[in-house]
Amino acid sequence: MPTPVNVAVIYYSSTGTVAAIAKAMAEDAERAGARVRLRRAAELAPRSAVDANPAWAANVEATASVPEAAPDDIVWADAVIFGSPTRYGNVTAQLKQFIDTLGGLWQSGQLADKVYSGFTASATTHGGQESTLLALYNTIHHFGGILVAPGYTDPSKFVDGNPYGTSHVAGQGDIPVGAQTLTAARVQAERVVKFTRAIKAGLAAEG
């Protein structure tokens, strides 16, 4: 019987692009045999700012049923897949704020020895996708986490072009998530589940 694997997909999305990738990633991980929690980082922007952007307001409404991320989701998970749009080549304040609440878990060693991976989206092709994921992965090294990036391990990655994680060029929110991005998400989710299962089984065998 395969080793059971818990995967938490934790993301922040303003206008819905990253939310769509997160949903696909969660479904792909589940199809690969994992137990999955899909969670969103809490919104920090004032409601007036959200309401001033119809796409932002629509996404808040559309994802209202997705539970907010909590530290317990990290404790529960064997693997965590983080998602964030780019903000000046970095992760969003909303996702970073959630990560910053994990200090107690970090100090007690509860973030170590888990698998981590990430995905992102930006308005333009060179809008900070790689730097956002690399910045996110700096945090994983501090956790003592095990980083599982997709790399160029599947022919689709030579089309997607980002070995660090699934990424999507969204324009001004008018370029929907398509087949290329969904394929990249599937490849990444399956890889995360595969290696998490192997690592967990190996650690259990060591006792």
Residue pairs with C-beta under 8 A, 6 or more apart in sequence:
2 33
2 197
3 197
3 200
3 201
3 204
4 35
5 33
5 34
5 35
5 78
5 79
5 193
5 196
5 197
5 200
6 34
6 35
6 36
6 37
6 76
6 77
6 78
6 79
7 26
7 29
7 34
7 35
7 36
7 37
7 77
7 78
7 79
7 80
7 81
7 189
7 192
7 193
7 196
8 36
8 37
8 39
8 69
8 73
8 74
8 76
8 77
8 79
8 80
8 81
9 22
9 25
9 26
9 29
9 36
9 37
9 38
9 39
9 80
9 81
9 83
10 39
10 40
10 41
10 69
10 73
10 74
10 80
10 81
10 82
10 83
10 95
10 98
11 18
11 19
11 21
11 22
11 39
11 40
11 41
11 82
11 83
11 84
11 95
12 18
12 40
12 41
12 83
12 84
12 85
12 92
12 94
12 95
12 98
13 19
13 20
13 22
13 40
13 59
13 63
13 83
13 85
14 45
14 53
14 55
14 56
14 59
14 85
14 92
15 53
15 55
15 56
15 58
15 59
15 170
15 173
16 55
16 58
16 59
16 62
16 63
16 173
17 85
17 121
17 168
17 170
17 173
17 177
18 83
18 84
18 85
18 119
18 120
18 121
19 40
19 59
19 62
19 63
19 66
20 176
20 177
21 83
21 119
21 121
21 166
21 168
21 177
21 181
21 185
22 38
22 40
22 83
22 119
23 38
24 177
24 181
24 182
24 185
24 186
25 81
25 83
25 119
25 166
25 185
25 188
25 189
26 36
26 38
26 189
28 185
28 186
28 189
28 190
29 36
29 81
29 189
29 190
29 192
29 193
30 36
32 189
32 190
32 193
32 194
33 193
33 197
34 79
34 193
34 196
37 67
37 73
37 76
37 77
38 66
38 67
39 66
39 67
39 68
39 69
39 70
39 73
40 63
40 66
40 67
40 68
40 69
41 68
41 69
41 92
41 94
41 95
41 97
41 98
42 68
42 69
42 94
42 97
42 98
43 50
43 60
43 94
44 93
44 94
44 97
45 94
49 56
50 56
50 57
50 60
51 57
55 173
69 98
71 101
71 102
71 104
71 105
74 80
74 102
74 105
74 110
74 111
74 114
75 105
75 110
77 114
78 114
78 115
78 196
78 200
79 114
79 115
79 116
79 117
79 148
79 192
79 193
79 196
80 114
80 115
80 116
80 117
80 145
81 116
81 117
81 118
81 119
81 188
81 189
81 192
82 91
82 95
82 99
82 116
82 117
82 118
82 119
82 136
83 95
83 118
83 119
83 120
84 91
84 92
84 94
84 95
84 118
84 120
84 132
84 136
85 92
85 120
85 121
85 122
85 132
85 170
86 120
86 121
86 122
86 127
86 128
86 129
86 131
86 132
87 93
87 128
87 132
88 128
89 128
89 131
89 132
89 135
90 128
90 131
90 132
90 135
91 132
91 135
91 136
99 139
102 111
105 111
106 142
106 143
109 144
111 143
111 144
111 145
112 143
112 144
112 145
113 144
113 145
113 146
113 203
114 143
114 145
114 146
115 145
115 146
115 147
115 148
115 192
115 195
115 196
115 199
116 137
116 140
116 143
116 145
116 146
116 147
116 148
117 147
117 148
117 149
117 150
117 165
117 188
117 191
117 192
118 133
118 136
118 137
118 149
118 164
118 165
119 133
119 165
119 166
119 167
119 185
119 188
120 129
120 132
120 133
120 165
120 166
120 167
120 168
121 129
121 167
121 168
121 169
121 170
122 128
122 129
122 132
122 167
122 168
122 169
122 170
123 169
123 170
123 171
123 172
124 169
124 171
125 169
127 169
129 162
129 164
129 167
130 162
130 164
130 167
133 149
133 162
133 164
133 165
133 167
134 164
137 147
137 149
137 164
140 147
141 147
146 195
146 199
148 191
148 192
148 195
148 196
149 163
149 164
149 165
149 188
150 157
150 163
150 164
150 165
150 166
150 184
150 187
150 188
150 191
151 157
151 163
152 158
152 163
153 187
153 191
154 187
156 180
156 183
156 184
156 187
157 163
157 184
157 187
159 180
160 166
160 167
160 180
160 181
160 183
160 184
162 184
165 188
166 181
166 184
166 185
166 188
167 181
167 184
168 175
168 177
168 181
169 175
